[in-house]
Amino acid sequence: MPNVRPQPTHGRAWWRTTALRSSVYIHVFPKPTMSRAHKKNQKRATKKQEGKGFVVEESIGGAAAPTVTKQDPVKELRDQLAQAKAEKNHDLANKLRQQLWITQDLAAGYKPNISAEDEGSREALTQVQERLTTPASSLSSSTASVRLDGASAISTLGSEERKLKTLRKKLDQIQSLKKKLEQGETLEANQLTKLKTEESVLEEIEHLENLLSIPVKR
């Protein structure tokens, strides 16, 4: 008996449909590739490492050389402030508080409101701007400079009162943002950054109120 190929029972349409399904099946399981979301996340991480923020890595002598990491100025100032407190260096602590307040404002996207007559705050602003633009390799000398001229950080009573008033306004703004967040409103990135400064603002208010002999209110 001759070898006869069996014909499909449903005609040519059935055969084409089966072939099409087979093709679609192969297409549904392609070679694994990197998703768009994964590529996007990798791109963001690369940009962040290249210095899109306060943490900067500076390569020395090519790709194979070690890197020097620039510390976050806010963290650096907090560490220096804690050390000044431990050493009971009140003049230096006061100056570092001013610099910390200005640095946090700049990080949150706000321009510090400093009076032209307030020489202490204007000096602090200048030092903060220098700190933010100082290369990582010169951080040690910059830190030493801050310690050496700490004795010039004494502010007048009037300037302290103005700062206290400004800080209380900042605290009111932070409380208002917290209420909006609790009510489900979406906050912008700079507003979320400002919320993180609440603890340091309270600390600065407490320090100024102690200097002015005003009872602390929280």
N, C-alpha and C positions, 0 to 999 in steps of 0.2 A: 504494500500500500504506500503511495507517495506521501512524503512528509508535508502536510498542508498546515500553514500557519493559521491558528484560530482567529477568527474575526471578532472584533468587539461587538457585544450584544446590543449596544446602544448607538452604533453608527459612528461616523467620523466626528461628530460633535462631542461625543463622550471622550474620544482619544485626545482631541485638542484641549479639552478642559483638564484632563489628567496631566498632560504635558505642561500646561500653564500653571497648574497647582504645584507641580514639581519645581518649576522655575521660581515661583514665588517662595517656596519653602527654602530654597537655597539662598535667596536674597534676604530672607528674614534673619538668617544667622551669618552675618558677615564676620570678617576678621576683627577681633576686638580692637577698638581704637579709643583714644582719649576723648572724653566728652567735652563739650564746649564749656560747661560749668567748671570742670577740672582745669582746663586751660586758663580760664579767666581767673580762678583762684591762684594758680601758679604765677600768673602775670602780676596780680596784686601783691603777692608775697615778695616777688622780685623787686617791685617798685619800692616797697616798704624798706627792704634791706638796702636799697640804693640811697636812702636818705630822705624819704618822704615823711618827715616828722622830726623829732628831736634826736632820735637814735641814729647815728651816722657811722658807717663803717668805711674807713679810709684804707685803701690798699697801698702797700708800700713795696716798691720794687717788683711789680708784676703780679700775675695771677698766683704764682706759687709762693709769694711772700706772705708773712703773717699780717693780720689786719689789726688796726687800732680802733677800738670802739669809743665813740664819744658818749659820755654819760648824759642822761636826761637832765637838763638844767634844773627842773623842778625838784627832782630827787636829790641832785647834788646840793642844792640850797637847803633842802630839809635836813640832809645829813650834817651839813655845816652848822645849821641852826641848833640841831640837837647837841652837837659837840660844844658850841658856844654856851649853851645853857648849862651843860655839865661842868664847864670850866668857870661858870658864873661871870662870863664876860658880857655884861649887859649892853655895853656900847656896840660891840660886834653883833650881838643877837638882834638889837634893834635895826641895825643896818641890813642884816640878812633878811629880816622880816619884810622890810621895804622891797628888797630885790625879789623876794618870793612872791609878794603880792603883785608886783608889776609883771613878773614872768608869767604868772597864772592868767592875768588879764590878757596878755599878748597871745598866749596859747589858746585862749578861748575866743580870740578874734575881737577883743575889745581894746580900744585905745585908752590907756590910763589917763584919768583926769587930774593933771598935776598943775598946780598954780605956778606962775612964773616966779613968785616970791619964795616958793618952797625949794630952797637950795638943796636940802637933804634928799628930797624925792627926785629932783632933777639929776642929781649926782647918781642916785640909785638907778634911774632909767638909763643913763649913759653906760653904767657898768653892766647892766643887763643886756643892752644892745651889743656891747663888746663881747660878752659871754656867749651870746647866741651866734656870733660870727667868728669866734675864736676856733682855729683848727684843733683837732683832738690832741696833736702833739704838744700844744702849748697850754693845755688845761692846768698842768701842775703849777706853772709860773703865774697863771691868772689867779688860781686859788691862793697862792702865797701873797699876791698883791692885795687881795681882799682882806687877808688877815693883818697885813702890815698897817693898812690905813683904817683899821676898825675904830680907832680912837676918835676919828672925825665924824662919827655917825650920830652925834647928839643933835636932836631936833628941838625946836622951840615948842613951848606949850601950845601956841596957836596952831602950828602945823599938825600937832598930834590930835588936837580937837577936830580939825578939818578931816584928817584921815579917818578918825573914828566915825564921823558923820557919813563919809563916803562908804566905809565898810558896812555900816548899818543899812545903807541903801542897797548895797550888794546883797546883804543877807535877806532883805525883803524881796528882792528879785528872785533869789534862789528859792525862797519859800513859795513864791507865786508859781515858779516853774514846777515845783514838786506837786502842787495842787493840780496843775494842768495835767501832769503825768498820771496822777492818781485817777483823774477823770477820763483817762483813755486818750488824751490828745497826743498827737505825734510831735515830738520835739526835734528841732534841727540839731546837727552835730555840735555846733558851738554852744547850744543851750545845754546839751547833755554834758559837755565838758565843764560848763560852768557849775552844774550840779555837783560835780566831783570836788569843787573847791570849797564846799560848805565847811568842812572840818577845819581847814586852814584859816578861813575867814573868821570862824568862831574863836580860834586860837589867837588871831591877831586882835580881835575885839577885846578878848579877855586881857591880853597884854596891855593894850592901851588904856583900858579901864583901870587896871591896876596902877599904871603910871599916873593916871589922873585921879586916883583914889575914889573911883565911882564903883558902887556895888555891881557885881556881874549879874546880868540877866540873860537867861537862856530860854 
